[in-house]
Amino acid sequence: MFKNYLKIAWRNLLKNKGYTIINVGGLALGMAVTLIIGLWIQDELTYNSYFKNKDSIAQVFQSQTFNGETGTGPAIPRPLEKALRDGYSDNFKHLIMCSWTNDHYLKYGDKSISRPGNYMQQAGPELFGLNIIKGEKNGLREINSIMLSQSTADALFGSEDPIGKTVTVSNEHKLNVSAVYSDIPVNNSFNDTEFIIPWKKYLAVNEWIKNAEDSWGNNSFQMFVELADNTTIEQVTDRIKNVKKDLNEDTAQFNPQIFLFPMKDWYLRSSFENGKQEGGRIKYVWLFGIIGAFVLLLACINFMNLSTARSEKRGKEVGIRKSIGSQRGQLIYQFLSESFIVVLFAFIVAILLVLLSLNGFNDLSRKEIVFPWGNGLFWGASLVFILFTALLAGSYPALYLSSFKPVDVLKGTFKTGKHAGLPRKILVVLQFTVSVAFIIGTVIVMQQINYAKNRPVGYDKEGLIQVPTFSQDFVGKYDLMRAEFIGSGAVVEMSTSSSPTTRIWSNRGGFVWDGKPEGFQEDLAWTEVSPEYAKSLNLKIVEGRDFSRDFASDSLGILINETAKKYLGMENPIGQFLRDDDEEDPNPPLKIIGVVQDMITQSPYEPVKQGVYVYDRQDNASYYNLRLNPNQSATQNITTIENVFKEHFPDIPFEYDFIDGEYGEKFASEERIGTLSGVFTALAILISCLGLFGLTSFVAEQRKKEIGVRKVLGASIFNVWNMLSKDFLKLVVISCFIAVPIAYFIMNGWLQEYPYRVILKWWIFAIAMLGAMLVTILTVSFQAIKAARANPVKSLRTE
């Protein structure tokens, strides 16, 4: 019986090739979009799956309150380690301190490379379950050891066995390779950790870290834990939340709350708002999941509409089958079989489309998704997906067609009725409501990105590069290198800074000044710079003056930005002092000599943070900032700079970043979302238009005799076009008026997440509506004009 159903279904599909192509094509597009989104969602949800014990791993976070606003982050003070080890060790299998991931120079023989890595305590590799390929598992036991990732070991040693070999780190420390571990896959935390050095070495070579052992106010470290078997994250958090506040009175005013942030939330739920967890990337998982579901629904609507539109053609078949004894259930089964075949073919085409587009999608989304050929779970889910889609697409047509009465159909008295087309109209309205909403959403996302991009940056990012200086080799050589670079003709100005131009690495508090409000808790972005910093960035001085080498007193001078002037409540800041609030051993007071224009160093969607630029007295530079010669090509400038660099630092790899590129990275996430949304919107519109095209062709076929009569009576091509187009255009107009308030509500809520955001304008919605109507007219017009131009003799000669 089933075989017979399949044969009939196959014959019907071959008999109506146009209908089959539109149905299979529309469903294939919808299923391909859903499959790609499904693979993306699966990649997102399986982030950190490399770590087998991820459910028991957590990072220690803290929340602190400044002037009524609570900030949350992973930076913690070093004394917290001792407090947790001494008072709460039963709650943890492992507790490790860890540095931030930073680039370092690694040298072996004549080969020198730059790679990111971490300092970790001895239990780190065991906590994270690293796969040791060579060497000892306890690779951080010796203070002068280093563990390398496989790719870094290959880059340094090639085919040589790296174990026991000596690597020079940052041109200072000679460390022996104790182990090589497998590279951590891309969709995992620590995927950029290319080497690990013992924490003991970190303490030995950095005096400031030793001094931070009892400093509760120095939040410069990370801590990771693995829970004991007999406890939970919530229980441990409840026990340790007040440990910092209880042990240190000086920081109690900030109400520090210590808690464990589970690994399962690091990637998808990492956003905090005023001390509360407020989601994160999980919102994009939901967004694209909804988009995928709606795109699939649009494709299924096409199938429903086209199937029911052909009802009169299939009516006699239903009548004959019922008259010779077919039950309604058997007819439903037959029509569902047709649906299954169409969906199966569409799925095969969808797989091909996914394979063709996966590389491009990976480039766009910055993923490394591989098609899961050998994953049984995927194919099982695909089977369920096919059955679900076949049922979703075929259920309404099957129920509708099987309900025909054989007597009416065979006598020729069967009529679809005045309201028979209502369900199809509702489905078309639903299709275009979704499509118009997608158009509006995509336009608003791109508007928000462009709005932030056009925001004044505060400095000239064009023709500016930064060169990392992560080695003691650079100490004391700034004046020499500045003279060399400028003398080469490739650089017109140069400076140093303790943070990259596009980020803030340090924040400070603990100051007093004249007029400071009682109980005010300051939080200032802190950057140490050379005197030429403002000149090299073309940073405008709005009050006072810039640093000058002509004034020795400038070594205790500072520049503040415009936001800091307001933040500190200073109407006339020039000449005022920021003094250390440590009465026992205060640092020298800092004199404000100038106010600079606000420059964006963090998110371009948020207000500029109050910042202080301090004269670098101790050579704490992390970057050279070089203003390129605008009269020469960038390539020529970079080549010259590299040659000068190599003359003085032959053992250090020359690396640089263009500041405009680094700044552009701040928009990368939103741009990817906007681009992907645009692609999916275009596909949704294409699917809707395919359905509309097919529906128009069937309506034109159904009314061809009426069109013939009208033409014989003198109707023009425009009259016929208007007759066929206006009904569809009405449906799209209705869709627009439904989509606009829905899209406004959703996108306005999305924009509220950005303090610096675009204002929604009426023309955004108008363009989306006009675009939808234009697409509808173009889609319908082809079939409408074709029908209007047909010879009426052909449609009337059988009468």
C-alpha positions in Angstrom: 0.0 0.0 0.0 2.7 2.4 1.0 4.6 1.6 -2.2 1.5 2.4 -4.2 1.1 5.8 -2.4 4.7 6.6 -3.3 4.2 5.8 -7.0 1.1 8.0 -7.2 2.9 10.7 -5.4 5.9 10.5 -7.7 3.7 10.6 -10.8 1.8 13.7 -9.5 5.1 15.4 -8.9 6.5 14.6 -12.4 3.2 15.7 -14.0 3.4 19.2 -12.4 7.1 20.0 -12.8 6.7 23.7 -12.2 4.8 23.1 -9.0 7.4 20.6 -7.9 10.4 22.8 -8.6 8.8 25.7 -6.7 7.9 23.5 -3.8 11.2 21.6 -3.6 13.2 24.8 -4.2 11.4 26.8 -1.5 11.5 23.9 1.0 15.2 23.3 0.2 16.1 26.9 0.9 14.1 27.0 4.1 15.6 23.7 5.3 19.2 24.8 4.3 18.8 27.9 6.4 17.4 25.9 9.3 20.2 23.4 9.0 23.0 26.0 8.9 21.4 27.8 11.9 21.1 24.5 13.7 24.8 23.7 13.2 25.7 27.2 14.4 23.5 26.9 17.5 24.9 23.4 18.2 28.4 24.9 18.0 27.4 27.7 20.4 25.8 25.4 22.9 28.7 22.9 22.9 31.3 25.7 23.7 33.8 24.4 26.2 32.8 20.8 25.5 36.6 20.0 25.4 36.7 20.2 29.2 35.3 16.9 30.5 34.7 18.3 34.0 33.2 21.6 32.9 30.2 21.2 35.1 32.4 21.5 38.2 34.8 24.2 36.9 34.2 27.8 37.8 36.0 31.2 37.8 36.0 33.3 40.9 34.3 36.6 40.2 33.5 39.6 42.3 31.0 42.5 42.3 31.8 45.9 43.8 29.6 48.9 44.1 30.9 52.4 43.3 28.5 55.3 44.0 25.4 53.1 43.8 26.4 51.3 40.6 27.6 47.7 40.8 30.3 46.3 38.5 31.1 42.7 38.1 34.2 41.0 36.7 36.8 38.3 37.0 39.6 40.5 38.4 40.4 39.5 42.0 43.0 40.4 44.7 45.9 38.0 45.4 45.1 37.7 49.2 41.8 36.0 48.3 43.8 32.8 47.3 45.1 32.4 50.9 41.8 33.2 52.4 40.0 30.5 50.3 42.8 27.9 50.8 42.9 28.4 54.6 39.2 28.7 55.3 37.4 26.8 52.5 39.7 24.2 51.0 37.2 21.4 51.6 35.0 22.9 49.0 37.6 22.5 46.2 39.4 19.8 44.4 41.7 22.4 42.8 42.2 26.1 43.2 44.6 27.9 40.9 45.8 31.4 40.4 46.3 32.4 36.8 47.6 35.5 34.9 45.7 37.1 32.0 46.5 35.7 28.6 49.2 37.9 27.0 51.6 37.7 24.1 55.2 36.8 24.8 58.2 36.3 22.5 59.4 32.7 22.4 62.9 32.0 20.9 64.7 28.7 20.1 67.9 28.9 18.1 67.4 31.4 15.3 63.7 31.1 15.3 61.6 33.7 17.2 57.8 33.9 17.4 55.2 35.7 19.4 52.4 33.6 21.0 49.7 34.2 23.7 50.0 32.3 26.9 49.4 32.2 30.7 51.2 31.8 34.0 49.4 29.1 36.1 49.8 27.3 39.3 50.9 23.7 39.2 47.4 22.1 39.2 46.2 24.1 36.2 46.8 21.5 33.5 45.0 18.9 35.6 42.1 21.2 36.4 41.5 21.9 32.7 42.2 18.3 31.7 44.8 19.1 29.1 45.8 16.3 26.8 49.5 15.8 27.3 51.1 14.4 24.1 54.7 14.4 25.2 56.5 15.0 28.5 55.2 14.9 32.0 51.7 15.6 33.1 52.9 17.6 36.1 54.7 19.9 33.7 54.7 23.0 35.9 56.5 21.4 38.8 59.8 23.1 38.1 60.1 26.9 38.3 62.1 27.1 35.0 59.7 24.9 32.9 57.3 25.7 30.2 54.5 23.7 28.6 53.8 24.3 24.9 50.8 23.6 22.7 51.4 21.3 19.8 51.1 24.0 17.2 53.6 26.2 19.1 56.0 23.3 19.5 55.8 22.6 15.8 56.4 26.2 14.9 59.5 26.4 17.2 61.1 23.0 16.8 59.7 21.5 13.6 60.4 17.8 13.6 62.7 18.0 16.6 61.7 16.5 19.9 61.0 19.6 22.1 61.1 17.9 25.5 64.1 19.2 27.5 64.9 21.9 25.0 65.5 25.4 26.2 63.1 28.2 25.1 63.9 31.9 25.8 60.8 33.8 26.8 60.7 37.6 26.1 64.4 37.6 25.6 64.9 37.2 29.3 64.1 33.9 30.9 65.4 30.5 29.7 62.9 27.8 30.4 63.0 24.1 29.7 60.1 22.5 27.7 58.5 20.0 30.1 55.4 18.9 28.1 53.5 19.4 24.9 49.7 19.4 25.0 47.1 19.1 22.3 45.8 22.5 21.0 42.6 23.4 22.6 39.9 23.5 19.9 38.6 26.9 18.7 35.2 26.8 20.3 36.6 26.6 23.9 38.0 28.9 26.5 41.8 29.1 26.6 41.9 28.2 22.8 44.5 30.9 22.5 46.7 29.7 25.3 49.8 28.5 23.4 52.1 28.0 26.3 51.9 27.8 30.1 54.6 28.9 32.6 54.6 28.1 36.3 53.0 30.7 38.6 56.2 30.5 40.8 58.1 32.0 37.9 55.5 34.8 37.6 56.1 35.7 41.3 59.9 35.4 41.0 60.3 37.9 38.1 57.6 40.5 39.0 58.2 42.4 42.2 54.8 44.1 42.1 53.1 40.6 42.2 55.1 39.7 45.3 54.1 43.0 46.9 50.4 42.3 46.1 50.3 39.3 48.4 48.6 41.4 51.1 47.0 44.0 48.9 43.2 43.5 48.9 42.7 46.6 46.7 44.9 45.3 43.8 42.4 43.4 41.6 44.9 42.2 39.0 44.6 38.4 39.0 42.4 35.5 38.0 41.4 32.4 40.0 39.9 29.2 38.8 38.5 26.3 40.8 37.2 22.8 40.5 34.5 22.0 43.0 34.7 19.1 45.4 32.2 16.2 44.8 30.1 16.9 47.8 29.1 20.5 47.0 27.6 22.8 44.4 28.4 26.2 43.0 25.5 27.8 44.8 26.5 26.4 48.1 30.1 27.5 47.9 29.1 30.9 46.7 26.9 31.3 49.7 29.8 30.4 52.0 32.5 32.7 50.4 30.5 35.7 49.2 31.6 38.0 52.1 35.1 36.7 52.6 36.8 39.8 51.2 34.5 42.2 53.1 35.0 40.3 56.3 38.8 40.2 56.1 39.5 43.8 54.8 37.9 46.8 56.2 39.4 49.2 53.6 37.5 47.6 50.8 34.3 47.0 52.7 32.9 50.4 51.6 32.6 48.9 48.1 30.5 45.9 49.4 32.7 43.3 47.5 30.7 40.1 46.8 32.7 37.0 45.9 31.0 34.3 43.8 31.7 31.4 41.5 30.9 31.8 37.9 30.4 28.4 36.3 32.2 27.4 33.1 28.9 26.5 31.4 28.0 30.2 31.5 31.3 31.8 30.6 30.5 32.0 26.9 26.7 32.3 26.5 25.7 34.1 29.8 28.6 36.4 30.6 26.8 39.7 30.8 26.1 41.4 34.1 24.1 44.5 34.8 24.4 46.2 38.1 25.6 43.0 39.8 22.9 40.7 38.2 23.5 38.2 35.5 21.7 39.5 32.4 22.4 36.9 29.7 24.9 37.5 26.9 25.4 35.6 23.6 22.5 33.3 24.5 20.2 36.1 23.1 21.7 35.5 19.7 21.1 31.7 20.0 17.5 32.5 20.6 17.4 35.1 17.9 18.8 32.8 15.2 16.8 29.9 16.4 13.6 31.9 16.0 14.8 33.1 12.5 15.4 29.5 11.5 12.0 28.4 12.7 10.3 31.2 10.8 12.2 30.7 7.6 11.2 27.0 7.7 7.6 28.0 8.4 7.6 30.3 5.3 8.8 27.4 3.2 6.1 25.2 4.6 3.4 27.9 4.0 4.4 27.8 0.3 3.7 24.1 0.2 0.4 24.5 1.9 -0.7 27.4 -0.4 0.3 25.7 -3.6 -1.2 22.4 -2.6 -4.6 23.9 -1.7 -4.6 26.2 -4.7 -4.5 23.1 -6.9 -7.6 21.7 -5.1 -9.9 21.8 -8.1 -7.4 19.9 -10.2 -7.1 17.2 -7.6 -10.8 17.2 -6.8 -11.9 14.6 -9.3 -9.1 12.3 -8.2 -10.4 12.5 -4.6 -14.0 12.0 -5.8 -13.1 8.8 -7.8 -11.0 7.4 -5.0 -13.8 8.0 -2.4 -16.4 6.5 -4.7 -14.5 3.2 -5.1 -14.1 2.9 -1.4 -11.1 4.9 -0.2 -11.4 6.1 3.4 -10.5 9.6 4.3 -7.6 8.3 6.4 -6.1 6.6 3.4 -6.3 9.8 1.4 -4.7 11.8 4.2 -2.0 9.1 4.2 -1.5 9.5 0.4 -1.2 13.3 0.6 1.2 13.1 3.5 3.3 10.6 1.4 3.5 13.3 -1.3 4.6 15.8 1.3 7.2 13.4 2.6 8.7 12.8 -0.9 8.9 16.6 -1.6 10.5 17.2 1.8 12.9 14.3 1.3 14.0 15.7 -2.0 14.2 19.2 -0.5 16.4 17.9 2.3 18.8 16.3 -0.2 19.0 19.6 -2.0 19.3 21.5 1.3 22.3 19.3 2.2 24.0 20.2 -1.1 23.3 23.9 -0.4 24.7 23.7 3.1 27.9 22.0 1.8 28.3 24.7 -0.9 27.8 27.6 1.5 29.4 26.3 4.7 32.9 27.7 4.0 31.4 31.1 3.3 29.2 30.9 6.4 32.3 30.0 8.5 34.2 33.0 7.2 31.2 35.2 7.9 30.5 33.9 11.4 34.2 33.3 12.3 33.4 29.6 13.1 35.1 26.3 12.1 31.9 24.3 11.7 32.4 21.0 10.0 29.4 19.0 8.5 28.7 16.1 10.9 28.8 13.2 8.4 29.6 10.6 11.0 27.4 11.9 13.8 24.5 9.5 14.3 22.7 12.0 16.5 22.7 14.5 13.7 21.1 12.0 11.2 18.6 10.9 13.8 17.7 14.5 14.4 17.5 15.0 10.6 15.0 12.2 10.2 12.8 13.8 12.9 13.3 17.1 11.2 12.2 15.6 7.8 9.1 14.0 9.4 8.2 17.1 11.3 8.6 19.3 8.2 6.5 16.9 6.1 3.8 16.8 8.7 3.9 20.6 9.2 3.8 21.3 5.4 1.4 18.5 4.4 -1.1 18.3 7.3 -3.4 21.2 6.2 -3.4 20.2 2.5 -4.1 16.6 3.4 -7.0 17.4 5.7 -8.4 20.0 3.2 -8.2 17.8 0.0 -9.5 14.7 1.8 -12.6 16.5 2.9 -14.1 16.9 -0.6 -17.5 15.2 -1.1 -17.3 12.8 -4.1 -20.9 13.5 -5.3 -20.3 17.2 -5.7 -16.9 16.8 -7.3 -17.9 14.2 -9.9 -21.2 16.0 -10.8 -19.1 19.1 -11.4 -21.1 21.1 -8.8 -18.1 21.4 -6.4 -17.2 24.9 -5.7 -14.4 26.1 -3.4 -16.7 28.7 -1.9 -16.5 32.3 -1.2 -14.2 31.9 1.8 -12.2 28.9 0.5 -9.2 31.0 -0.3 -9.2 32.7 3.2 -6.7 30.3 4.8 -4.3 30.9 1.9 -4.7 34.6 2.3 -4.0 34.3 6.0 -0.9 32.3 5.2 0.4 34.8 2.7 -0.2 37.6 5.3 1.8 35.6 7.8 4.6 35.0 5.3 5.0 38.7 4.5 4.5 39.8 8.1 7.6 37.7 9.0 9.5 39.0 5.9 8.8 42.7 6.5 9.7 42.3 10.2 13.0 40.7 9.2 13.7 43.6 6.8 13.0 46.2 9.5 15.1 44.4 12.0 18.1 44.1 9.6 17.9 47.8 8.6 17.8 48.8 12.3 20.8 46.6 13.2 22.8 48.2 10.4 21.6 51.7 11.4 22.9 51.1 14.9 26.3 49.9 13.7 26.7 52.9 11.3 25.5 55.3 14.1 28.2 54.1 16.4 30.8 54.0 13.6 30.0 57.7 12.8 30.5 58.7 16.4 33.5 61.0 16.9 36.4 58.8 18.1 38.3 61.7 19.7 41.7 61.0 17.9 42.9 60.3 14.4 43.0 56.6 14.0 44.0 56.7 10.3 47.7 56.2 9.7 48.4 55.1 13.3 50.0 51.8 14.2 50.9 50.2 17.5 53.9 47.9 18.1 53.9 45.7 21.2 56.9 46.0 23.6 56.5 42.9 25.8 60.2 42.5 26.7 62.7 44.1 28.9 64.8 44.7 25.8 62.7 47.8 25.2 63.3 49.3 28.6 65.3 52.5 28.5 65.4 52.7 24.7 62.3 54.9 24.0 64.2 58.1 23.3 66.6 56.3 21.0 63.9 54.5 19.1 61.8 57.6 18.7 64.8 59.4 17.2 65.5 56.4 14.9 61.9 56.0 13.7 61.4 59.7 13.0 64.8 60.0 11.4 63.9 57.2 9.0 61.3 59.3 7.5 58.6 56.7 7.9 57.2 58.1 11.2 56.3 61.7 12.0 55.6 61.2 15.7 55.9 58.5 18.3 54.8 57.8 21.8 54.4 55.0 24.3 51.5 53.8 26.4 50.8 51.2 29.1 47.6 50.2 27.4 46.6 49.7 23.7 44.9 52.8 22.2 41.6 50.9 21.8 41.4 49.4 25.3 41.7 50.2 29.0 43.9 47.8 30.9 44.0 49.5 34.3 41.7 51.4 36.6 42.6 53.2 39.8 41.0 54.8 42.8 42.1 56.0 46.2 42.4 59.7 45.5 41.3 62.9 47.2 40.9 66.3 45.7 39.5 69.7 46.6 35.7 69.5 46.5 35.5 65.7 46.5 32.0 64.7 47.8 31.7 62.9 51.1 31.7 59.1 50.5 32.4 59.5 46.8 34.1 56.3 45.4 36.1 57.1 42.3 37.0 54.7 39.5 39.4 56.2 36.9 40.8 54.6 33.8 44.6 54.8 34.2 47.0 55.0 31.3 50.7 55.8 31.6 52.1 57.6 28.6 55.1 59.3 27.2 55.0 63.1 26.7 54.3 62.8 23.0 51.1 60.7 23.4 48.6 63.4 22.5 50.7 64.6 19.6 51.1 61.1 18.1 47.3 60.4 18.4 46.4 63.9 17.2 44.4 64.1 20.5 43.0 67.6 21.0 43.9 69.6 24.1 40.7 71.4 25.1 42.0 73.1 28.3 45.4 73.8 29.7 48.4 72.3 27.8 50.1 69.1 26.8 53.0 67.4 28.5 56.3 69.1 27.8 59.9 67.8 28.2 60.8 71.5 29.0 59.1 71.3 32.4 60.6 68.8 34.8 57.5 69.2 37.0 55.5 67.5 34.3 56.8 64.1 35.5 54.1 64.5 38.3 51.6 66.0 35.9 48.5 64.4 34.4 46.0 64.9 31.7 42.3 64.1 32.2 39.6 63.7 29.6 36.4 65.8 29.4 34.4 63.0 31.1 36.8 63.0 34.0 36.5 66.7 34.4 32.7 66.3 34.9 33.1 63.2 37.0 35.5 64.9 39.4 33.2 67.9 39.6 35.9 70.4 38.6 34.8 73.5 36.8 38.5 74.8 36.6 40.6 71.7 36.8 43.9 73.1 35.6 46.4 73.4 38.5 44.3 71.2 40.8 45.8 68.0 42.4 44.8 64.4 42.8 46.3 63.3 46.1 46.9 59.7 47.4 44.5 58.9 50.3 47.1 56.7 51.9 48.1 58.9 54.9 50.9 56.5 56.0 52.9 56.2 52.8 51.4 58.5 50.2 52.5 58.8 46.6 53.4 62.3 45.4 50.3 64.4 44.4 49.5 64.6 40.7 48.9 68.0 39.1 46.3 68.4 36.4 48.0 70.3 33.6 45.5 69.7 30.8 42.1 68.4 29.6 42.0 66.3 26.4 39.0 65.5 24.2 37.2 62.3 25.1 38.5 59.4 23.1 36.7 56.0 22.7 38.8 53.3 24.3 36.1 50.8 25.2 32.8 50.0 23.5 31.7 52.6 20.9 28.1 51.9 22.0 28.7 53.1 25.6 29.7 56.5 27.1 33.4 57.3 27.4 34.9 56.4 30.7 36.5 59.0 32.9 40.2 58.7 32.2 43.6 59.9 33.5 46.8 60.0 31.4 49.9 59.9 33.6 53.4 60.8 32.7 55.3 57.5 32.5 58.2 57.9 34.9 59.1 54.2 35.3 59.1 53.1 31.6 56.0 50.9 31.9 55.3 51.0 28.2 53.4 48.1 26.6 53.1 49.7 23.1 54.9 52.0 20.8 52.3 54.3 19.0 53.6 55.4 15.6 52.1 58.1 13.4 53.0 57.1 9.8 54.3 59.6 7.3 51.2 60.5 5.2 53.5 61.4 2.2 54.6 57.8 1.7 52.7 54.6 1.2 51.8 52.5 4.2 53.7 49.6 2.7 56.9 51.7 2.3 56.5 53.1 5.9 56.0 49.6 7.4 59.0 48.2 5.6 61.3 51.0 6.8 60.0 50.7 10.4 60.6 47.0 10.3 64.2 47.5 9.1 64.9 50.0 11.9 63.2 47.7 14.5 65.3 44.7 13.4 68.5 46.7 13.7 67.9 47.2 17.4 65.9 44.1 18.3 67.1 41.3 16.0 65.8 38.5 18.3 62.3 39.9 18.6 59.7 39.4 15.9 58.3 42.6 14.4 54.6 42.8 15.0 52.1 45.7 14.5 48.4 46.5 14.3 46.7 49.3 12.5 44.6 51.2 15.0 41.7 51.7 12.6 41.6 47.9 12.2 41.7 47.3 15.9 38.9 49.9 16.4 36.9 48.2 13.6 37.0 45.0 15.7 34.7 46.7 18.2 31.9 46.4 15.7 32.7 42.9 14.5 30.1 41.1 16.6 27.2 43.4 15.7 28.3 43.5 12.0 28.3 39.7 11.9 24.8 39.6 13.4 23.7 42.3 10.9 25.2 40.5 7.9 23.8 37.1 8.9 20.4 38.7 9.5 20.6 40.3 6.1 21.4 37.1 4.4 18.6 35.2 6.2 16.2 38.1 5.5 17.0 37.9 1.8 16.4 34.2 1.8 13.1 34.6 3.6 11.9 37.1 1.0 13.1 34.9 -1.8 11.1 32.0 -0.3 8.0 34.2 0.1 8.3 35.4 -3.4 8.7 31.8 -4.7 5.4 31.0 -3.1 3.8 34.1 -4.3 5.0 33.4 -7.8 3.6 29.9 -7.8 0.3 31.1 -6.3 0.0 33.8 -8.9 0.6 31.3 -11.7 -2.2 29.0 -10.4 -4.6 31.9 -9.9 -3.9 33.0 -13.5 -4.4 29.5 -14.7 -7.6 29.2 -12.7 -9.0 32.5 -14.2 -7.7 32.1 -17.7 -11.2 31.8 -19.2 -12.3 34.9 -17.3 -9.2 36.8 -18.6 -10.0 35.6 -22.1 -13.6 36.9 -21.9 -12.4 40.2 -20.5 -9.8 40.7 -23.3 -12.5 39.9 -25.9 -14.6 42.6 -24.3 -11.8 45.1 -24.5 -9.8 44.8 -21.3 -6.3 46.2 -21.6 -3.1 44.5 -20.3 -3.1 47.0 -17.4 -6.7 46.1 -16.5 -5.9 42.4 -16.4 -2.6 43.1 -14.5 -4.5 45.2 -12.0 -7.2 42.5 -11.5 -4.6 39.8 -10.7 -2.2 42.0 -8.6 -4.4 44.1 -6.4 -5.6 41.1 -4.2 -2.0 40.1 -3.5 -1.0 43.7 -2.9 -3.8 44.1 -0.4 -2.5 41.1 1.6 1.1 42.5 1.6 -0.2 45.9 2.9 -2.0 44.2 5.7 1.2 42.3 6.5 3.1 45.6 6.7 0.7 47.1 9.2 1.0 44.0 11.3 4.8 43.7 11.0 5.6 47.4 11.8 4.4 47.5 15.5 5.8 44.0 16.2 9.2 44.9 14.7 9.2 48.3 16.5 8.5 46.6 19.9 11.2 44.0 19.5 13.9 46.3 18.0 13.3 49.1 20.4 13.8 46.6 23.3 17.1 45.4 21.6 18.3 49.0 21.3 17.8 49.6 25.0 20.9 47.5 25.7 23.0 50.2 24.1 23.4 53.5 26.0 24.6 55.1 22.8 21.9 54.2 20.3 20.2 55.3 17.1 16.7 56.9 17.3 14.1 54.9 15.4 12.9 57.0 12.5 9.6 56.6 10.5 11.4 56.2 7.2 13.0 52.9 8.3 9.5 51.4 8.5 8.4 53.2 5.3 11.3 51.8 3.3 10.6 48.3 4.5 6.9 48.6 3.6 7.7 50.1 0.2 10.3 47.4 -0.4 7.9 44.6 0.4 5.3 46.1 -1.9 7.8 46.6 -4.7 9.0 43.0 -4.5 5.3 41.8 -4.5 4.5 43.9 -7.6 7.6 42.6 -9.4 6.9 39.0 -8.4 3.2 39.1 -9.4 3.7 41.1 -12.5 5.6 38.5 -14.4 2.7 36.0 -14.3 0.0 38.7 -14.5 1.4 40.3 -17.6 2.1 36.9 -19.1 -1.6 36.0 -18.6 -2.7 39.4 -19.9 -0.7 39.0 -23.1 -2.0 35.5 -23.8 -4.2 35.0 -26.9 -7.8 34.8 -25.7 -8.7 32.4 -28.5 -6.6 29.7 -26.9 -8.4 29.9 -23.6 -12.0 30.2 -25.1 -11.9 27.8 -28.0 -13.1 24.8 -26.0 -16.4 26.5 -25.2 
